[in-house]
Amino acid sequence: MLFNSLTFLYLFLPVTYFVFWSLRTKRQRYVWLTVTGYAFYAAWNWKFCFLMAFSTAVSYSCGWGLKSSRDPRRRKLLLSAAITVDLLLLGFFKYYDFAVRSLASVGDWAGLTWHAPTLDIVLPIGISFYTFHTISYIVDCYRFDVEPTTDFWEFSCYVSLFSQLVAGPIVRFRQVEVDLQNIDRVNRVAVLGRGWSFFVIGMVQKVLLADGIAKIIDPALQHYQTLSTAGAWLCVLGYTYQLYFDFAGYSNMAIGLGQMFGIRIPQNFNSPYQAVNIADFWKRWHISLSSCLRDYLYIPLGGNRGIKLFVARNLMLTMLIGGLWHGANWTFVIWGAYHGVLLTAYRFFGSGWDRLPAAIQRLGTFLLVVVGWVFFRSTDMVMAGQLLKMLVGFEAGGIPSRMLLLLLSVAAIAAHRLPNTFEIRHEWRKPALVGWTALWIATLVRVAVGTPSPFLYFQF
């Protein structure tokens, strides 16, 4: 089920919303949000609900054990066991076939005969996100950053909350703990307007901007070998904005839906294409992931402590793992390594960059990010290499569509000049309300007459 589908808009959301607000106790609302989360998830493949339930039960049991024990050895054992189970599940479903094929390729290159069978495993949608939820909860309980909950339904509701279940943002338990505890005392009128505003803005970003760009560039990129240099640049820029408005749109919808049920999901994008350096970009892009990588990987590895070589190692490992988290493909690994190199370079030589005019810093950072998206979008390294060659070459030819120029202009203004959803007040005066109403109607028409497209981050 998709947020931008008729089933969600006219059936699932209204039923979920009105039943939720008819319930009175915390337990009732926890149970209802859990049930609706599993129903939402089952729309893709009901069998994988058992996998999520198992991961939830393991992590909840670990939290309970950590709550009842102060023995350091027992606590470490509980932490290690629960994280191992979660990572084994994620590793098997997401990376087994990738690892087998990669080892087979290395064996062929080395002249060795070694071929393990691939299983063509179906990737459970959202497994990367809810695994981060459960692992962050376990680690925070171990560190005494949160008090483990004794209410299974509260924890299950947190893991399976439909608004952020399949593509984030990655919400830590401590970030919504207070809201979950007060879920029976929420003022419906106070949260509905802001929640609906976030949701509408996100839907417009996804359906009108991201999907409009995708409709033009996806066919062109299927035949990327025939693109001109200008066409390649337009397609890469198109993907740059498509990815942003697709994922930022999803995040805004998730945040808005959370608000409608009294749960404040944190900001996930803070105008990343307005960043002045690559470190600033990662403070603004997919904030929930970058902060998790920082707190649960980079800092435990040593962070900024130690000699420069160790700091560079920590940055590279963090970004390599972050790239691999996005998908079982070498293009994501290279993308992570690319950003690791950029972050390391800025870490040690950034003073010269910082002396440049702000406009040059923003433009330079944006272009570096655009180049990185070539790897992110490409299906393999052959495609990535060919696109990069086109970007720096002088291949003649046309452009995919003149409409793309218009969409890119609108997207560029929105991404580089306008405030993001956390910078506006969501108190709409009449002219703005009329404008957003018109955009919302156009969005609903587009949804009604077309086929809803999945969000790009569903594949991760």
N, C-alpha and C positions, 0 to 999 in steps of 0.2 A: 504494500500500500504506500502511495506517495502523497505527500502534503499537497501536491499540485494535481490531484485527481478528484473526479466528481464523487467517488465513493468516500474519500476522506472528508471533503468539504461539506457534503450534504447528508452524510450518514454517520460516519465514525465520530467526527468531532462534535456535532450537536448532541448525540446520545451520551458520549463520554462526559461532556461538559454539564449537561442538565442533571444527569444522575449524580455526578460528583457533588454538585451544589445542593442536591436534595438530601445527601447524607450528612450526619451531624458529628460523629465521633472520629477521632484520629484513626482508630483501627479500621473503621468502615472505609475511610478515604484511602488508607494505605492499600487495603485489599482491592478496592476498585481500580486504583491506578496500576496495581500489579496485574490484575486480570486484563485490563485494556492494553497494557504494554505487551502482554503475551499474545493477545488477539491481534494487535498491530503487527507483531513479529511473525505470527503464524501465517499472515497473508502471503509471505514469500515461501516459507517452507516450515510447516508445523513441526516436522521432526527435529529441527534444530532448537526448538523450545526446550527440549530435554537437556541439551548441551548447556544452554544458558542457566537453566535451573540447577544443574549439577555444579557449575562454576559458582553460582550464588550460594548454594548450600555449603560448599567447601570454604569459601571466604567468610561466610557468617560464622561457621563453626570455629574457624581460626580466630576470629575476633572474640568470640565467647571464651575460647581457651586463653587468649592473651589477657582478657579482663580478669580471669580468675587466678592468674599465675604471675608471680613476681620473680620466679626463678630464671636467671639469665639463660641457662642452657635449654630449658624447656621452651622459653619464648623464642629463641633462635631456631629450635627445631620446628616449632609451629610455623614460624615465618617462612623458613626454607621449604617446608613441605607444601604449604599452600601456594607459594609462588611457583614452585616446580610444577605442580599440577596445572596451574593456569597457563604457564609457558609451554608445557608439553602439548596441551590442547591447541593453543595458538600455533605452535610450531608444526604440528602434524597437519592441521587443516590448511594452513596458509603456505608452508614452506617445504613440505615433504617432496612434492613433485619437482619443485624448483631445485632443491638440493640434489636429487637423484639425477636430473638432467645435467646440472652443472658438473657433477662428479664424472658423469659419463663423457662429457665433452673434454674434460681435463684428461681422462683416461685415453680417449682417442688421440688427443694431441701428443700424449707421452708414449703412445704405442702400446698401451696396456688394454687388455680386454676385461672390462668390468662393467656390467650393466645390471642394475637392480630394476625391478619392474616399477613403472609409474602407475599410479592408482587413479589418475584423473579425478582427483578429489574436488567435490563441490565446496567452494569457500562459503561458510556461513556468513551471511551479511551482518556487518556490525561487530564481528567477533573481536577485532582490534580495539574497538572503543569500549565495549563492556569489560574486556580483559583489563584495560587500563583502569577502569573504575574499580574493579575488585582488587587489583594489585595495589593501587594507591591507598585504598581503604586499609588493607592489611599492613602496609608499611607505616601508615600514619598511626594505626593502633599500636604497632610495635614501638614506635618512637614516642608514644604518649601524646601525640598531637591531637588525637581525638579520643573520646571515651567510647569504646565499642558499644553498639546498641544491643539491647537485650530483646528488642522487638524484631522478630524475623520479617514481619510484613513491612516494617519501616525500611529495612535494608533491601528487601526484594523490590519494593517500590522505587528505591533509589537506583538500583541496577537496571530495572526494566522500564523506567519512565519513558513513555513512547516518544516524547518530544525530542530527546537527545540519544535515543537508543542506538540507531543504526549509523549515524554519521557525526556524533558529537553535538556540541562541544564536549570535551572530556571534563566532566564535572567531578570534583573531589567531594567526598562525603562531608568534610568539614565546611565546604563552601555553601552547602544547602541544609546543614544539620539544623540550624535554628528554624528555617522555614518548614522543614519536615516536622519539627517538634510543635510548631504553632499552626499546623495545617488545618486545625479545626477552628481557628480564630481569625481566619482571613476575611477581610472585607471585600466581597465580590465586586461591588461597584468601584472600589478604589483601584483594583488591579485590572479590570476588564479593558478600560480605555487604552492604557499604555500597552497592554498585551496585544490587543487587536492592532494597534498602530505598528508595532514591531512586525507582526505577522504580515500585514498588508505590504509594508515596505519590502520585506523579504520576498514575498511572492512576486511583486513587480520586478525586483532584481533578477529573480530566477527565470520567470516565464517570458518577460518582454525583452530583457537585455541578454542574459546568458544564453537562453534557448534561441533567441533571434540570431545571435552571432554564430552559435553552433550549427544552425541550419545551413549557413553559408560555408563555413570553413571545414566542417567535417567531410563533405563530399570532395572538397578540394584537396584535403590532406590524405584522402584515400588514394589519390593519384598525385602524390607529392613530387614524383619524378618529372612531371610536366610543368611544374610551377616556374614562373619567372622569379627573378630576384625580388621585384616589387611584390609579386604575389606571395612569395615565401614570407617576406616581412609582414605583410598584412595578415596572413594566416597565423603567424607566431604572435603578433600583437593581439589578434582576435582571441587566440587561446589564452593569452595573459589576462585579458579582461573577462573572458568567459569563465575561467576557473575562479577568479576572484568573486564575481557576482553570483556564480552558482553556489559556491561554498559560503560566502558571506550571506547570501540570501537564505540558504538553509539555516545558518546559525541564527539569523534574525528571526526566522519563523520559529525555530526551537526556543529561542529566548521569549518570544511573544507567547507561545503556547504554555511555556512554564509559568509566565506571569499570570495567565488566565486561571491557573490552578494554585496560585499563591506561592510559586517556587521561583526564586530569582536566580536564573542561570547567568553566570558571569560573561562578560564581554569576550568575544573570540577574535574580532578583527578591529584594529584601530587605525584605519586609513593607511595600510601598509605601503601603498605606492607613493605615499608622501614622505617615506623614510629618507634620511640624509646619509645613511651609511648602512652596511650590511648587518651590523649588530642591531641597529635601530629597526631594520626591517623585521628581524626575528623577534623583536619585542612587540611587534604590531601584527604579524602574520600568524594565524592559527595559534593564538596566545595560549590556549589550554594545552596544546601539545608541546609547544616550545618550553613552557614553564614546567611541565612534567618531566621532559627530558633534562632540564636544568636541575630540578630538585631531586629526581630519583636516579639520575645517571651521571650527569656532569659533575655535580658537587661530590657525590660519593666517590667518584674516580679521583678526586683531588681538586677539581675546579681550577681556580687561578693560583693555587698554592704550588710552590716548588719552582724548579728552573723552567726556562722557556720551553725546553724540549718536552717536559711533562705536560705543560699547559697545552701545547700544540697537539700532543697525543690525546689528551682529554677531549679537545674540541673535535678532532678528526673522528675518534671513536663515537662520540655522541652523534655527530651528523651522519656518519655511516649507518649507525643503527636507526637513526631517524629516517634516513632514506629507505632502508630495507623495510621498516615498519609500514611504509606506504604501499609496498607491493613486492611480490616475488618475481622481480625482473632486474636484470643488471642495469637497466636504464635508471632505476630508482637509486641503486647503489652509487652509480656515477654522479647522479644529481646530488646525493648526500655528500659525496666526496668533494664535489665542486664547491658546495657551500662551506664545507669544512675548511677548504683551502682559503676561500674568501674571508671567513671569520678569523682564521689564523693570521692571514696577511694584515687584516685591519687591526688585530690585537697588537701586533708588534710594530706596524708601520703606519698606523692610522693618523698620527699627528699631522703629517703632510696633507692627507685627505681633508682633515678637519679645518685646515686653513683656506680651503677653496671656498668660493662664494656658495651660499646655500643652494642657489638654483642649479649650479653645476653639480653639487653633491647629490641632489635629488635626481637629476637626469642620469648621472653616472650610475647611481645605485639602481635605478629603474632598469637601465639597459643591462646591467649585470644580472639582474633577476630574470629579465626576458630571455637572455641566453640560457640560463638554467632551466627555464620551462621547456626548452627544446628537448632536453633529455626526459623530462617529466611526461611530455606528451607523446614521445615517440614509442612505437611498439617494440623497437629493437635498436641496436646500436647502428645498424646500417641506415635506418631512417634518420636517426639523429645526426650521423655524419653527413648525410646528403643535405639535410636542411641547413646545417651549419655552413656547409660549402656554398649553398645558394645565398645565404645571408651576406657573405663576404664577396660573392662573385658578381658577375654582370650578365646574368641570364636574361635574354629578351623574352617578351610575352606579355599577355594581358594580366588583368587582376580578376579575382574570383567574382566580384560583384560590386557595382557602385553603391548598392544598399549597405554593403559592409562598411564603406567609408562613413556613411551617416551614423551607423550604430557605434562604430569606433569613436567617433567624435563625441557622441552622447556619453559613452562609457568613460572616455578620458576625462571629460568635465566632472562627471560624478565621482570618479576615483581619485582625481588629483586636486580638485578644487572645492568640492562640496563637503560639508560636515558629515560624519558617519552617524549611525542611529543612536549612539550613546552621547553624541554632542548636541542633539536637538531635544527640545522640551516635550514633544509629543502632545502639545496643546494647540490644536490646529484652529487657526482663524478661518473665516469663511472662504477667502480666495484659495488658500492652500487646501482646504477641505474639498472644495469643488474640484481642484486639480487631481488630488489623490483619489477622489471618487471616480473620476473619469478613467484614471489609470487602472483602478481596481475593476471597473466594468470591462475595460479592454482585456485585462488579464483573465477574467472569468469567461469571456467570449473565446479567447485563445484556448483555454482549457477545455471548453465545451466542444469546440469544433476540431481539436487536434488530439493527438495521442500524447499523454503525459510522459515526459522524458525523465529518466532517473537522475538523481543528483550524482555529480562526478565522484564525490567522496564515498559513495556507497561501495565502490569497488575496493576500498581500502579497509 
